[in-house]
Amino acid sequence: LSEAALAFESVVKANPQDAKAWRLLGIVHAENEDDAQAIAALEKALAIDGSDREAILALAVCYTNEHRAFEAVGVMRRLLAVHPREELRQMETDHGFAPESSQRQSHVLRLFERAAEVVSGTAYGSAQADADADIFIALGVLQHLQGSPEGYARAIGSFEQALNLQPNQYSLWNKLGATLANDKRPHEAIQAYQRALDLKANYMRAWNNLGIAHGLKGGHLEGAKYYVQALGLNPSASNTWGLLLESCQMANRPDLVKAVNDRDLAFLQQQLPL
């Protein structure tokens, strides 16, 4: 675990009812590519304080990363119930629930489309700008979940609107990058990931995603360098080791493949410097 994760583990062990510490622990786990641990911590945070907007959104994103779309959608609408705008809280109450579970995602998507119309035009720095940005972020995640070119295009627009309100939100730049990559725009994705890292240099998920984006361009060895950088932040990230192995195989570098299988991070850092 990172030093930050260990620090928050210590806090929640001493005070198990500290919702903020559970939320921060969950976010650290998510940024270190451990969504399962993040989900456990964020669920505890919300069990203590169900009105924590940041925990709600982070949990929904983690569920999405783990391909648990049904749960992600269910959590997402809670953002409206705790929003400072009374109009959005009332909208959540009045909108009801989908008649069938299969319609849940489209039902909540329409709800957030209406909410985004309400908050459009919010000025950066206004009192509710952060909460309004959350609406655009949630809408972008829901649009991304559609998994279609049209959905990705709409999600990019939603994330860009959120960035107008939160231009220094590193995780939001990462979400934009991931959507650009899925929309087969790796060059633009790389720029977005780089912006995320300019804001937070030890953001492991963005280093990983840079590796993926370079791989999409055919730069497998270049991508491997970013995976090695990510592993320097969390050497136990099995998913990153798997991505690195695939890149080294695609680059036809048996020496690096062996080092990956041996978990020889020092050798890999020597051979693949940035």
N, C-alpha and C positions, 0 to 999 in steps of 0.2 A: 504494500500500500504506500501511496505517496505520504509525505509528511503531513499534508493538509488532512488527508483521510484519517491518519492515525490520531491527529489532534481532535478531530470531530468525534471519532470513536471514543476517545477518552472522555469527551464532554457528555455524550449521551449515556455512557456507562455510569458516570457520576450523577447525571440528572436525566433519567429516561423520559421525563415529560417536557423536555426542551424541544419544542417543535421546530424552531429555527435551526438548531444544530442538526436535527435529523434531515431537514431540507438541504442544508449546506453539505452534509455528508452525502446525500443522494446525488447532488449536482456534481460533486467531486468524482464519485464513482462513474457517473455518466460521461464526464469529460475524459475519464481514463478508460473508456471503452468497456465498462462493466455495467451493462444495463440491468442485469439481473439483481446485482447488489443495490444499484440505484433505485430500482422499483421497490425493493424491500424497505429501504430507508425513507423514500418519499411517501409510501403508504403509511408508515408510522407517523410521519410528520402530519399528514392530513387526518389521521385518526385522532390526533391531539388538537389540531387547529384546521378545521375544514375550510376556512376562509382564506388560506394562504394562496394567493393567485400564482405566485412563482412556482410553488410546489405542484399546484394543479397542472400548469402548463408543462413543467418538466416531466411529470409522471405520464402525461398523455404522449409526449414525444418519446419517452422510453418505451412505452407500450407499442408505439408505432415502429420503433427500431427492432423490437422483438416480434414483429408481425402479429401483434395482438390488437388488430384494428378495432374489433368490437369493443374492447375495454377502453381503448384510446378515445373513441367517439363518446362513450358514456362519461368519461372523466371530463372531456373537453367542454361539454355544455355547462359544467359547474362554473366555468369562468364567468358566464353571464349572471349567474345567481349571486356572485360576490362582486360584481362590477360596481364602481361608484355611481354610474349613471342609473337613475331609477328607471328610465325608459327601457334599458336593456334587462334589468332585473325583472321588470313586468313582462317583457317579451318572452323571457325564459319560462315564466309561470304560465302565460297564456298559450304558448305554442304547443303544449302537450307533448305526447310521445308518439312515436311511430306505431301504427296499428300492428305491424309485424316486425320481428327482429331483423329480417332481411332488408327492411327499408330504413333501418336506424341511421346508417351513414348518410344517405341522401337527405333524410329528414333534418339531421343536425347541420349538414352542409347548407341547406336552404336557410336555416335559422341564423347561421353566422354570416351568410350573404346579406341578410336583412340587417344584422347588427353592424356590418361593415359600412352599409349605406348610412346608418345613423351617425357613425363616428367619423366618416369622411370629412375632411376639411379641418380636422383638429390641428392646431398649431404646435410645432415643436416647443417644448418648455411650458405648455399649459398644464394646469393642475392634474388633469386626468390623462395626460399624454401617454404615460407608461401603460396604464390600464387599457387605453384605446389601442396601443401598439399590440398588446396581447391578443386583441380581437383579430387583427390582420395576421398575426403569426398563426393563431389557431386556424383561421380560414385557409392560410397557405398550406398548413399541414393536412387539412382535410382535402384540399384540392390535389395535393401531392399523392394522397392515398388513392386517388382515382386511377393512377398508374397509366394515364394516357397522355399523348402529346398536348392535347387541349388542357388537360388538368395541370400538367407541368407549366404550361405557358401562363395559366391563370395564377398558379402558386407563385411564380416568379414575380408577377405584378403585385401580389399581396405582400410578399416579403419586402419588396422595394418600398411599398407604402409604409410598412412597419419601420423600415430603416430611415424614412423621412422623420419619424418620431424618435427613434433610438439609433442614431448613426454610429454610436460607439459600442453597440451590443455585439460582442465578438461571436456569440453563439448564433446570432441572427445572420451574420455574414456567412457562417458555416452552413446554415440551412439554405441560404440562397445558393451557395456553391454546390451543394448536393443536388438541388433541383436543376441547376444549369447542367450539371454532369449527366443527370438522368435524361435531360432534354437534348443530349448529344452536343453540348456546347462546352467541351473541356477547357478550351482556352479561357473563356470567361469564368468558368468555375475556378480555375487556378487563381485568377485575380481576386475572386471573392475569398477563397481560402487564405490567400496571402494577407488580405486585409484583416481577416480574423486573427492571424498570427501576429500581425503588427500590433494588434490591440492586446493579445495575450500570447506570449511566445511559448509558454508551456502547455498549450491547448492540444492535447494528444489527438483528439478526434480530428482536428483540422490537419495535423501532420499525416494521419492515416489517409484522409480524404485527398490530400495532395498526391499521395502515392497512387491512389486509384485513378485520379484524373490524368496523371502522366501515363499510366497504363492504357487508358482509353485512347491516348494519342499514339500508342505503340512504343512509348519510351519506358520499357520494362525495367531496364537497369537504373534509369533516372528515378522511376517510381520507387525502386527498392531503397534508394537513399533516404527517402522520406519515411518509409516503414522503419528503417534502422533508427532514425531520429525519434520516432514515436516510441520505439522499444526502449530507448534510453530514458524515457519518462516512466514507462511501466513495463519492465522486462517480463512480467508474468501474463501479458495480454496474448492469450492463445490465438485469438482471431487475427491479430497483427502478424504473428509468426506464420500463420497460414497464408496470408496475403503475400508476405515476403517470400515464402517458399515458392509460391506460384510465379512471382515475378522473376526469381532467379532461374527457375526452370524455363520460362519463356525466353529469358536472355541467354540460355544455353551456357550457364556458368556452373559446372558441376562442383567447382571448389566452394562456391557460395552456397550451393544446395547442401553440401556436406556440413558447412558451418551452421546453417539453419537447423538441420537435423540434430546437430550436436549442441544447439543453443549457445554457440560461441559468439556472444554479442561483441566481445572485444575485437575479434578478428573481423567481423562484419563492419564495425565502426572504422577499422583501419582501412578496409578495402573499399568502403562506400562513403567517403566523406562528402559533406555538402559544400 
